């Protein structure tokens, strides 16, 4: 069984109709993880739909490292993209035009009529993402989204799960990469608040300064935000707040796995130890799609 199959199984076990792939930074294997899961869905006859959130591939103003990789799609796959990014080849059937805008202009929904590579695109807001996902679900069994951490509020309190990618490209040492992904996973796994217990409900985000103020006064009530993306903390600040405050949310998220890339442009980590340590630190199954390692 491939890592893509296992990621698909984790999503299925959670009853998910959407899988949102996010990363701790660039070049950590997020799109590779998405491709592996998409191909596993194709092999099983699952009707997968594809979308991407964030910056589109819109011309020469983007450096190569900033451009989203094109996605190879099988015939019959439905995807969201910008009208101006829909290539003549491979041939696609336009299913519907959207009122939403991406960085490259108006969006549409299309079905690939033959195999080939395409550009994915999506809106820049969480509400727009929700609309795109809802539309794609009309034509598919599973929506697979190349996402961004600040947009995953779109799957809060829904039939969606999250897979987080991390790796050597964004950290100088294995421990730095582990610390980054552990803080992110802990933030995304904040539980739903308990209405039977005292709570302080915040309007907007929990910032570093507000968290420090609450820690300093030894606040013991539940600190409640709308969803985990409104905890605007990372690294040591996030760990400190999560350790000392009872952080909760109204609309929880569901991270189900971590994927790791032990090789980066400037350094590499020992694959087996890295994936094992990520799994142990996050408490989630971890997969290295490049080295073929897995840990739980």
C-alpha positions in Angstrom: 0.0 0.0 0.0 1.4 3.4 -1.0 1.4 6.5 1.2 -1.3 8.0 -1.0 -3.5 5.0 -0.3 -2.9 5.4 3.5 -3.7 9.1 3.4 -6.9 8.3 1.5 -7.8 5.7 4.1 -7.3 8.1 6.9 -9.6 10.6 5.2 -12.1 7.9 4.5 -12.1 6.7 8.2 -12.8 10.3 9.2 -15.8 10.5 6.9 -14.1 13.3 4.9 -15.3 14.7 1.6 -12.5 17.2 1.4 -8.7 16.8 2.0 -6.9 20.1 2.5 -3.1 19.9 2.0 -1.0 22.6 3.7 2.7 23.1 4.5 5.0 24.8 7.0 6.6 26.5 4.0 7.6 26.2 0.4 9.2 23.0 -1.1 8.2 20.7 1.7 6.3 18.2 -0.5 2.8 19.5 -0.1 1.9 19.1 -3.8 3.7 15.7 -4.0 1.5 14.5 -1.1 -1.6 15.8 -3.0 -0.6 14.1 -6.2 0.0 10.8 -4.4 -3.5 10.9 -2.8 -5.2 12.0 -6.0 -3.6 9.1 -7.9 -4.6 6.7 -5.1 -8.2 7.9 -5.5 -8.0 7.4 -9.3 -6.8 3.8 -8.9 -9.7 3.1 -6.6 -12.3 4.6 -8.9 -13.0 7.5 -6.5 -14.2 10.6 -8.4 -11.7 13.2 -7.2 -11.9 17.0 -7.9 -9.0 19.4 -7.6 -8.5 23.0 -6.5 -5.7 25.2 -5.3 -5.9 28.1 -2.9 -3.5 31.1 -3.0 -1.3 32.6 -5.7 -2.1 31.5 -9.2 0.4 30.9 -12.0 -0.1 34.1 -13.8 2.7 34.9 -16.1 6.4 35.8 -16.0 6.2 38.1 -12.9 6.4 35.0 -10.7 9.8 33.5 -10.1 10.0 29.7 -10.8 10.2 28.9 -7.1 7.0 30.9 -6.5 4.9 29.2 -9.2 2.6 26.4 -8.3 3.5 23.1 -10.0 1.1 22.1 -12.7 -1.0 19.0 -11.8 -1.2 15.9 -14.1 -4.9 14.9 -14.3 -6.6 11.9 -15.6 -9.5 12.1 -18.0 -12.8 12.8 -16.2 -11.3 14.8 -13.3 -13.1 18.0 -12.4 -11.0 21.0 -11.3 -11.3 24.7 -10.5 -9.1 27.2 -12.3 -9.0 30.7 -13.7 -10.6 31.3 -17.1 -7.3 32.7 -18.5 -5.3 29.7 -17.2 -7.5 27.0 -18.9 -5.2 25.7 -21.6 -6.4 24.5 -25.0 -4.5 21.3 -24.5 -5.4 18.9 -22.9 -9.0 19.4 -23.9 -11.4 20.3 -21.1 -15.2 20.7 -20.9 -16.3 23.9 -19.1 -19.0 22.8 -16.5 -19.8 26.2 -15.0 -18.5 29.8 -14.7 -18.0 31.1 -11.2 -18.8 34.6 -9.8 -15.6 34.3 -7.7 -12.2 35.8 -8.6 -8.7 34.5 -8.2 -5.4 36.3 -8.6 -5.7 35.6 -12.4 -9.3 36.8 -12.7 -12.7 35.0 -12.9 -12.8 31.3 -12.0 -14.5 28.4 -13.7 -15.1 24.6 -13.2 -13.9 22.2 -15.9 -13.6 18.5 -16.5 -10.5 17.1 -18.2 -11.5 15.2 -21.4 -8.1 13.6 -21.7 -4.9 13.1 -19.7 -2.6 16.1 -19.3 -1.3 18.8 -17.0 -3.3 21.8 -15.9 -3.0 24.8 -13.7 -5.3 25.0 -10.6 -6.6 28.2 -9.1 -8.9 29.4 -6.4 -10.2 32.3 -4.5 -8.3 34.1 -1.8 -10.9 34.1 1.0 -12.1 31.3 3.3 -15.7 32.0 2.3 -14.7 31.7 -1.4 -12.9 28.4 -0.7 -16.1 27.0 1.0 -18.1 27.9 -2.1 -15.5 26.3 -4.5 -15.5 23.1 -2.4 -19.3 23.0 -2.3 -19.5 23.4 -6.1 -16.8 20.7 -6.7 -18.6 18.3 -4.4 -21.5 18.3 -6.8 -19.3 16.6 -9.4 -17.1 14.4 -7.2 -16.8 12.0 -4.3 -13.7 13.8 -2.8 -12.4 17.3 -3.2 -8.6 17.6 -2.9 -7.3 21.1 -2.2 -3.7 22.4 -2.5 -4.2 24.8 0.3 -2.6 27.4 2.6 -2.7 27.5 6.4 -4.5 30.9 6.5 -7.3 29.5 4.3 -8.1 26.2 6.2 -10.9 27.9 8.1 -12.9 26.8 5.1 -13.0 23.2 6.3 -13.6 24.1 10.0 -16.5 22.1 11.5 -17.1 20.3 8.2 -16.6 17.0 6.5 -12.9 17.9 5.8 -9.5 16.9 7.1 -6.1 18.4 6.9 -2.7 16.9 5.9 0.3 19.0 6.9 3.7 18.8 5.0 7.0 19.8 6.6 10.6 19.3 5.6 14.3 20.2 5.3 13.6 23.1 2.9 12.4 25.4 5.7 14.6 24.4 8.6 18.3 24.2 9.4 18.0 21.2 11.6 15.6 18.3 12.0 14.7 19.6 15.5 13.8 23.0 14.0 11.5 21.3 11.4 9.9 19.2 14.1 9.3 22.2 16.4 7.7 24.1 13.5 5.3 21.3 12.5 4.5 20.3 16.1 3.5 23.9 16.9 1.3 24.1 13.8 -0.3 20.7 14.5 -1.0 21.6 18.1 -2.6 24.9 17.0 -4.8 23.2 14.4 -5.9 20.5 16.9 -7.4 22.9 19.4 -10.6 21.4 20.7 -14.1 22.7 20.7 -15.0 24.7 23.8 -17.0 23.3 26.6 -20.1 25.5 27.2 -20.5 24.1 30.7 -17.2 25.7 31.8 -16.2 29.4 32.2 -14.9 30.9 29.0 -13.5 34.1 27.6 -14.6 34.4 24.0 -12.4 36.6 21.8 -13.5 38.7 18.9 -11.0 38.2 16.1 -7.6 36.7 16.5 -5.5 35.7 19.5 -2.3 37.7 18.9 1.0 37.3 20.6 0.5 40.4 22.7 -2.9 39.3 23.9 -1.7 35.8 24.6 1.2 37.2 26.7 -1.2 39.4 28.6 -3.5 36.4 29.4 -0.5 34.2 30.5 0.8 37.0 32.7 -2.5 37.3 34.6 -2.7 33.5 34.9 -6.0 33.2 33.1 -7.7 29.9 33.8 -10.9 30.3 31.8 -11.2 28.7 28.4 -9.9 31.2 25.8 -12.3 30.8 22.8 -11.6 31.8 19.2 -13.8 31.1 16.2 -11.5 28.5 14.7 -7.8 27.5 15.1 -6.6 29.8 12.3 -7.5 32.7 14.6 -4.7 31.7 16.9 -2.2 34.0 15.3 0.8 32.5 16.9 3.7 30.3 15.8 6.9 28.7 17.2 7.7 29.4 20.8 4.9 31.8 21.3 2.4 29.2 20.2 3.9 26.5 22.4 3.9 28.8 25.4 0.3 29.8 24.9 -0.9 26.2 24.3 1.0 25.0 27.5 -0.3 27.8 29.8 -3.7 28.7 28.4 -6.8 26.5 27.9 -7.3 27.4 24.2 -10.5 26.3 22.6 -12.5 27.1 19.5 -16.1 27.2 18.2 -15.3 25.4 15.0 -12.6 22.8 15.2 -10.3 21.5 12.5 -9.2 17.9 11.9 -5.6 17.2 11.1 -5.1 13.5 10.3 -1.5 13.1 9.1 1.9 14.7 8.4 4.0 14.2 5.4 7.7 14.9 5.5 10.4 15.7 2.9 13.8 14.8 4.4 15.6 16.4 1.4 15.8 20.1 0.7 17.7 22.3 -1.7 20.5 23.0 0.8 20.4 20.1 3.3 19.0 16.7 4.0 17.9 14.8 7.1 18.2 11.1 7.9 14.8 9.9 6.6 13.9 7.1 9.0 14.8 9.1 12.2 13.1 12.3 10.9 9.7 10.7 10.0 9.8 8.7 13.3 10.5 11.8 15.4 7.8 13.9 13.6 5.2 11.2 14.3 6.2 11.0 17.9 6.2 14.8 18.4 2.9 15.5 16.6 1.0 12.4 17.7 -0.1 11.9 14.0 0.8 9.3 11.4 3.8 10.6 9.4 4.9 9.6 5.9 8.0 10.3 3.8 6.8 10.0 0.2 10.2 10.3 -1.2 12.1 7.8 1.0 9.1 5.5 1.4 9.2 5.7 5.2 6.2 5.7 7.6 5.8 6.1 11.3 2.8 6.2 13.6 
